[in-house]
Amino acid sequence: MAEINHFEYGWITPAISYALSVLGSILGLIFAGRIRIAPTTGQKIWWGTLAAWALGGTAIWTMHFMAMLGFAVTGSRIRYDVPITVASALLAVIAVGIGLAIVGTGRLSAVRILAGGLFTGLGVAAMHYSGMAAMRLDGQLNYDTLRVAASIVIAVVASTVALWLGVTVRRGVAIFGSALVMGVAVNGMHFTGMSALSVHLHDQRSEISGATVSTMLLPIVLLVIFGIVGLVYALLAAPTDDDRAAMAYLDSLRDGTVNNAPVPAAVTAPDPVGLRARSSLARPGAQFPSRRDRPTR
């Protein structure tokens, strides 16, 4: 059995992976919280797509890949099958998206949260082990069944809690605290699954095909940077409740459909001494009434 090192570069890779999972969780929770309050179906789909990318793409898959940078097997090089790696990323995003669709539409209930968490958790576990299957090395991969089952349970529980938090948490401090907990859960699931792995090297070495870590690192880092920038921009550019109310009011003014609009004070104030009339006469071009039109005392 070959010696496995999960922290080839020390604390750097787990620290980066945890930071990415927390950042993705923060954005994902914010987006998920807007799904149920979105007024239209199009907006629900938009916020759900952003939440799925933030949670599935950043908090889960990117964390998985960054943690894999520290994975090394003594006596063998490691390569990655690019199509399977890309498929694992899409699997994570789609699984989270379907889970959000389950809990974000219709009446919220415990059954919906549990069903969404189960589906999402199984999808996340499938993402993890398909990502592991994308590895190419001079050996055979074997897994401990008990630890694999434990990692799947962690994935389901973490996904259920994440979906529940996504539709219930609203305040900034609560979102940040929830993201810290979710980061622990996501990393716990990953390293639990990794601890189930053992490698038996082949007696004869052969040429390993696939992309190296350094080859995949640059495009993935750029994808993460532009993805996070895009998510933050979408969040900042979204209209607030006050913006929507102001736009609705202006539209109603333009259409002439404003009802019960507040009347300016200048219109409703009493005018006991006729100051309003006098001021109107003081305007340029105003016609003063003739003597015969003036009221008699």
Steps between C-alpha positions, in 0.01 A plus 500: 500500500637840398549784743244780459551861600191722511694813596795507262534878531415527868216719624475712182267275299253423783494867602424614143238228453327599826505870406346422160229285656411778749498770231287289269264418786454868589408591143289187458299569817435859393382393156295210634322730743370704208344209315183477707443877514559556128174632345532329161601158372781649296654660806467176695689316226765774492564493876487122502762479225731737686451309826571167329821635350612657828428190711561220252776661297692707754420367847512130402679421175768769512568410860534136392751580226710732716518234771605247235806712424645377827433134418809297411587132471856395567647324197247620242419811306141621483312614191137597449246411236367841392153395371423307820627792711273743314209257532551483878477880519178506299363220716551707816332809353204306359446304822494816710277672245241222513511499879437876506214456255341246733512722810470835324167439329165417650417500867804452722484184710724253676431241229624736229816586694576133570432399139713785365779423747500131411516566127765770534709297744507199270593729213785654700629154594481396135696813409771412752549141389475582131772759559707228664430273204651768276843438658752301299798340677715186503278308736157370587261704716313323778248643745399408854123442488429630850680830444337545162160456664598750770600756237167456321310550827701817567423624148126442542486662845712796388284549189179484700627756750627722217162498324318569826732791579467629145124551531486612863811706581479869412730702727863559414648367824291183479601449137868538586476258792308249290763524226775421751312187609431398141869539418585255776234257375612514136867453590408227748314311230794535259773384735283221639459368147870545432590306814308204358743478210792260475732452202674181392775580251544295184810285473583648162498873435323629191447835331223697668276706276306805610551857613738591777397707799704795376325484163154511658585745776512820293165462319327393820646792697384741227159334500476543877606866487264599220224287646519667840528846345196425286300377799589806706414732209164328452429548870597867504322581175171344609230758585403527865144502634509880516617515138215277388245700697627826349489356149146372554394841627651678200333256263166559666550875471579465133191286445279726709396220732620635834229462763504646847819690421600751770396852407769764538460719805496815288171387348322406820620784726231756600509837330298729724628829368516417133877497480495239229283714279715806565817312419350379175419859407858600573630275225615669177215547260230457764178698441372704792123498538316813402332719756157364414622140547633572845280383783324778690521523872 
